[in-house]
Amino acid sequence: MSVIADDFDSAGVKIHYSFRGQGEPVILIHGLYSSGRVNWDSPGVSARLAGHFEVITFDCRGHGRSDKPQAEDAYGINMVGDVIRLMDHLKIRKASVAGYSMGGAIGLKLIVTHPERVNRLVLCGMGWRKPGAPLHRFWETAQAERFKRSDVPPACEKSFPALSVTEQEIKAVTLPVEIIVGDSDPYREWYVKPLHAVRPDWPVHIIAGAGHINCPVKADFKTQLKVALEKPHT
């Protein structure tokens, strides 16, 4: 299956993206210190979905082959804006979205600020970090040496509070949302359970034998993501 890759200008920041497959568009947003290739392509998620959807992946600003601005105000809500500008660039009016970890936070903010552009959201390895709550330092203990070598500017993570949403905003969401998380992922306790307490109607799918890093390589993760994205959204 052919993959088309290119760059586009997102309000002055070069964003690298690729797409493959045919069908309804699905945008996959990767996690912190990752990329479209590492989070979605290498584990085979993109290829699995491309048999049923037009799959769009991209490198968030500060990551992969996209530009890496240093200023903190270059991140935060601008990362949500990149998704909208990518959709406009590709002439996509509405798409389903799946976001992993940081990508899930971007996706949740996206459906709060631009619900008219999204069909459904699948949160992967992420839930809800309450406004003002501390950011759990998962990366300082999990494969720390790998991530210390990352060239992602510190400003990216420092901007995460700008991606927070309120309980009232979560309760107001009318789009279909599902959650996929590993059974041993600490984000399940930190973020998924608080979200499910507010929205018990949002299904949570637990992937056996999976932590935060290795969940996308699990066969059941790919199956659950495909099933969630295939559900009716109108």
Order of alpha helices (4+ residues) and beta strands (2+ residues): beta-beta-beta-alpha-beta-alpha-beta-alpha-beta-alpha-alpha-alpha-beta-alpha-beta-alpha
